[in-house]
Amino acid sequence: MLRRVDRVILRVPSVPGAVSYYRDVVGLTLIRDDGRIASFRLGQSETELILHADPDLPAEAVYYLVDDVRDLYRRRAALKLKFASPPMQAAHGYRAEVKDPFGNVLRLLDRTTDQSAGAAVEDGRSAGSLFAGIEPHLPAKAQALIDAYQQVGRTADDLPYTPHFESLHAAYSAAFPDNKPSRQEVWRHLLNLRKGGKLPRLGEARSPAPHVSDEDRAQLKDLLGKDIGKRDRLPYTERFEQIVNTFNHQRPRPISPHLVWRLVATLAK
């Protein structure tokens, strides 16, 4: 099932300083470096070491490459794997966080939509970025995004993790002939337009927050911590995925990332 370790992710205080250390002192081969994220090859293997300084990404993470995350999800009972949530789109395929029968957490990803396979490339990571959740800083195309926003007809707070957002993402991405914006970057472009008062008013969010117990609300507040004051930065980040996975872990019936987002939105007001 596990083909190899695909990537090891570490957060560092300074990417330039860490690049100098891992390249010149440790002796690793530098593959890519854009000042924000750096990628190294570990020996002669295909495994990469990713260094970043983004507080919204995990301090440490290991991803294992598998053939097909969605297939494992379909066979999860037979394999005795406990998925924290259904597989999510990643850079060139899907990813998920699972627990084995002994309680160990495994982060899985595949390459089922890689360009080399002739399929459409996922937008969790564009061609120029290093791993899921990190995207190049593409300049916003305001009118194209406004047009896509009006076309879906749903207010911004009602969009994350819905088919409506996928429609907006596809329509907006069509305006970029080369590098395509990730979902996280489209969301940030949308927020910037809203903060600048440039988004049309489409009314209130149509999907209400789910009804949960006071204990669940308190747990979610604890999980958010200081992030409760910057909730708009959460969608389409590793941090939000961790919140969803942890919140759903003890629930008899997990709720979707969109409903967790709607609950977060109400708690933050």
C-alpha positions as CSV (number, residue, x, y, z in Angstrom):
1,M,0.0,0.0,0.0
2,L,2.7,2.5,1.0
3,R,5.1,2.9,-1.9
4,R,7.5,5.3,-0.3
5,V,7.9,8.4,1.7
6,D,7.0,11.2,-0.7
7,R,8.0,14.2,1.3
8,V,9.0,15.4,4.7
9,I,7.8,18.9,5.6
10,L,9.6,21.1,8.2
11,R,8.9,24.6,9.3
12,V,12.0,26.8,9.8
13,P,12.4,30.4,11.2
14,S,14.0,31.6,8.0
15,V,14.0,29.8,4.6
16,P,17.2,31.5,3.2
17,G,19.2,30.6,6.4
18,A,17.8,27.0,6.3
19,V,18.7,26.6,2.7
20,S,22.3,27.6,3.4
21,Y,22.5,25.1,6.2
22,Y,20.8,22.1,4.5
23,R,22.7,22.7,1.2
24,D,26.1,23.8,2.4
25,V,26.4,22.0,5.8
26,V,24.2,18.9,5.5
27,G,25.0,18.5,1.8
28,L,21.5,18.0,0.4
29,T,20.8,18.8,-3.3
30,L,18.6,21.9,-3.7
31,I,15.8,21.3,-6.2
32,R,13.7,24.5,-6.0
33,D,13.8,27.7,-3.9
34,D,11.5,30.7,-4.3
35,G,12.4,32.4,-1.0
36,R,9.3,31.2,0.8
37,I,9.6,27.4,0.3
38,A,12.6,25.3,-0.6
39,S,12.8,21.7,-1.7
40,F,15.7,19.2,-1.4
41,R,16.3,15.7,-2.8
42,L,17.1,13.2,0.0
43,G,20.0,11.1,-1.4
44,Q,19.3,9.2,-4.6
45,S,15.6,8.7,-3.7
46,E,12.6,10.6,-5.0
47,T,11.8,11.7,-1.5
48,E,11.9,15.4,-0.9
49,L,12.5,17.5,2.1
50,I,10.4,20.7,2.1
51,L,11.3,23.7,4.2
52,H,8.8,26.5,4.8
53,A,8.2,29.4,7.2
54,D,4.4,29.6,6.8
55,P,2.6,29.6,10.2
56,D,-0.6,28.3,8.5
57,L,1.2,25.1,7.5
58,P,2.2,22.2,9.8
59,A,5.5,22.4,11.6
60,E,6.3,18.8,10.8
61,A,4.6,16.4,8.4
62,V,5.4,13.2,6.5
63,Y,3.5,12.2,3.4
64,Y,3.4,8.6,2.1
65,L,2.8,8.0,-1.6
66,V,0.2,5.4,-2.5
67,D,-1.4,4.2,-5.8
68,D,-4.9,5.6,-5.2
69,V,-6.2,7.3,-2.1
70,R,-9.8,7.0,-3.2
71,D,-9.4,3.3,-3.7
72,L,-8.1,2.9,-0.1
73,Y,-11.0,5.0,1.1
74,R,-13.5,2.6,-0.6
75,R,-11.6,-0.4,1.0
76,R,-11.1,1.2,4.3
77,A,-13.1,-1.4,6.3
78,A,-11.1,-4.3,4.9
79,L,-7.8,-2.5,5.4
80,K,-8.8,-1.4,8.9
81,L,-8.0,2.2,8.1
82,K,-9.9,5.0,9.9
83,F,-10.1,8.1,7.6
84,A,-10.4,11.5,9.4
85,S,-12.4,12.7,6.4
86,P,-13.0,11.7,2.8
87,P,-10.1,12.2,0.4
88,M,-9.4,15.8,-0.7
89,Q,-7.9,17.1,-3.9
90,A,-4.2,17.8,-3.8
91,A,-1.5,18.7,-6.2
92,H,-1.7,15.9,-8.8
93,G,-4.2,13.7,-7.2
94,Y,-5.8,13.2,-3.8
95,R,-4.7,13.1,-0.2
96,A,-6.1,12.0,3.2
97,E,-5.2,11.5,6.8
98,V,-5.8,8.0,8.2
99,K,-5.2,6.1,11.4
100,D,-4.0,2.5,11.4
101,P,-5.4,-0.1,13.9
102,F,-2.8,1.0,16.4
103,G,-3.6,4.7,16.4
104,N,-0.8,5.9,14.3
105,V,-1.6,8.8,12.0
106,L,-0.6,8.4,8.3
107,R,-0.8,11.2,5.7
108,L,-1.4,9.7,2.3
109,L,-1.3,11.2,-1.2
110,D,-1.3,9.9,-4.8
111,R,-0.6,11.0,-8.3
112,T,-3.9,9.9,-9.9
113,T,-4.4,13.1,-11.9
114,D,-0.8,13.8,-12.8
115,Q,-0.3,15.4,-16.3
116,S,1.9,12.5,-17.2
117,A,-1.1,10.2,-16.9
118,G,-3.0,12.4,-19.4
119,A,-5.6,13.6,-16.9
120,A,-6.4,17.1,-15.7
121,V,-4.1,18.5,-13.1
122,E,-5.5,19.2,-9.6
123,D,-5.3,22.8,-8.5
124,G,-4.3,22.1,-4.9
125,R,-0.8,22.9,-6.2
126,S,0.0,24.6,-9.5
127,A,2.8,23.5,-11.7
128,G,5.2,26.1,-10.2
129,S,4.7,25.3,-6.5
130,L,6.2,22.7,-4.2
131,F,3.5,21.0,-2.3
132,A,-0.3,21.0,-1.6
133,G,-1.3,24.1,0.3
134,I,1.5,26.3,-1.2
135,E,0.9,28.3,-4.3
136,P,2.7,31.0,-6.2
137,H,1.5,34.6,-5.6
138,L,-0.4,35.2,-8.8
139,P,-1.9,38.7,-9.3
140,A,-5.6,38.8,-9.1
141,K,-7.7,39.3,-12.2
142,A,-10.5,41.3,-10.5
143,Q,-13.1,41.5,-13.3
144,A,-12.8,37.8,-14.2
145,L,-13.3,36.9,-10.5
146,I,-16.2,39.2,-10.1
147,D,-17.9,37.7,-13.2
148,A,-17.4,34.2,-11.9
149,Y,-18.7,35.2,-8.5
150,Q,-21.9,36.7,-9.9
151,Q,-22.3,33.6,-12.1
152,V,-22.4,31.2,-9.1
153,G,-24.7,33.6,-7.2
154,R,-23.6,32.6,-3.7
155,T,-22.1,34.9,-1.1
156,A,-18.5,34.4,-0.2
157,D,-19.1,32.9,3.3
158,D,-21.4,30.3,1.6
159,L,-18.7,29.1,-0.9
160,P,-15.8,27.2,0.8
161,Y,-15.9,23.4,0.2
162,T,-19.0,23.4,-2.0
163,P,-19.7,22.6,-5.7
164,H,-20.4,26.3,-6.1
165,F,-16.8,27.2,-5.2
166,E,-15.5,24.5,-7.6
167,S,-17.5,26.2,-10.4
168,L,-16.1,29.6,-9.4
169,H,-12.6,28.2,-9.3
170,A,-12.9,26.6,-12.7
171,A,-14.3,29.7,-14.3
172,Y,-11.7,32.0,-12.7
173,S,-8.8,29.7,-13.5
174,A,-9.8,29.8,-17.2
175,A,-8.5,33.5,-17.1
176,F,-5.0,32.3,-16.4
177,P,-3.3,30.7,-19.5
178,D,-0.2,29.4,-17.7
179,N,0.0,28.9,-14.0
180,K,-3.4,28.3,-12.5
181,P,-4.4,29.7,-9.1
182,S,-5.0,27.1,-6.4
183,R,-8.2,27.0,-4.4
184,Q,-6.4,28.8,-1.5
185,E,-5.2,31.6,-3.8
186,V,-8.7,32.0,-5.4
187,W,-10.1,32.3,-1.9
188,R,-7.6,34.9,-1.0
189,H,-8.3,36.9,-4.1
190,L,-12.0,36.8,-3.3
191,L,-11.4,38.0,0.2
192,N,-9.2,40.9,-1.0
193,L,-12.0,42.0,-3.4
194,R,-14.5,41.8,-0.6
195,K,-12.3,43.8,1.8
196,G,-11.9,46.4,-1.0
197,G,-15.7,46.6,-1.4
198,K,-15.6,45.4,-5.0
199,L,-17.7,42.3,-4.7
200,P,-21.4,42.6,-5.5
201,R,-23.8,42.1,-2.6
202,L,-25.5,38.7,-2.9
203,G,-27.3,38.6,0.5
204,E,-26.7,36.3,3.4
205,A,-25.3,32.8,3.3
206,R,-27.9,30.2,2.3
207,S,-26.5,27.3,4.3
208,P,-27.0,27.6,8.1
209,A,-24.4,26.5,10.6
210,P,-25.1,22.9,11.8
211,H,-26.8,22.3,15.2
212,V,-24.1,21.0,17.6
213,S,-23.9,20.7,21.3
214,D,-22.4,23.3,23.6
215,E,-19.6,20.9,24.2
216,D,-18.9,20.6,20.5
217,R,-18.9,24.4,20.2
218,A,-16.5,24.7,23.1
219,Q,-14.2,22.1,21.5
220,L,-14.2,23.9,18.2
221,K,-13.3,27.2,20.0
222,D,-10.4,25.4,21.7
223,L,-9.2,24.0,18.3
224,L,-9.3,27.4,16.7
225,G,-7.4,29.1,19.5
226,K,-6.0,32.4,18.3
227,D,-7.2,31.7,14.8
228,I,-10.7,32.5,15.8
229,G,-9.9,36.1,15.1
230,K,-8.6,35.4,11.6
231,R,-11.1,32.8,10.4
232,D,-11.1,34.1,6.8
233,R,-7.5,32.8,6.4
234,L,-8.5,29.2,7.2
235,P,-10.2,27.8,4.1
236,Y,-8.1,25.6,1.9
237,T,-5.1,25.5,4.3
238,E,-3.5,22.5,6.1
239,R,-4.5,24.3,9.4
240,F,-8.2,24.1,8.5
241,E,-7.9,20.4,7.5
242,Q,-6.4,19.7,10.9
243,I,-9.2,21.4,12.6
244,V,-11.8,19.5,10.6
245,N,-10.1,16.2,11.2
246,T,-9.7,16.7,14.9
247,F,-13.2,18.0,15.4
248,N,-14.7,15.0,13.6
249,H,-12.5,12.5,15.3
250,Q,-14.7,11.9,18.3
251,R,-18.0,12.5,16.6
252,P,-20.3,9.5,15.8
253,R,-21.2,11.2,12.5
254,P,-18.5,13.5,11.0
255,I,-19.7,16.6,9.3
256,S,-18.4,18.0,6.0
257,P,-15.6,20.7,5.8
258,H,-18.2,23.2,4.5
259,L,-20.4,22.7,7.6
260,V,-17.4,23.0,9.9
261,W,-16.6,26.2,8.1
262,R,-20.1,27.5,8.6
263,L,-19.8,26.7,12.3
264,V,-16.5,28.5,12.5
265,A,-18.0,31.5,10.7
266,T,-20.7,31.8,13.4
267,L,-18.3,31.3,16.3
268,A,-16.0,34.0,15.0
269,K,-18.7,36.7,14.9
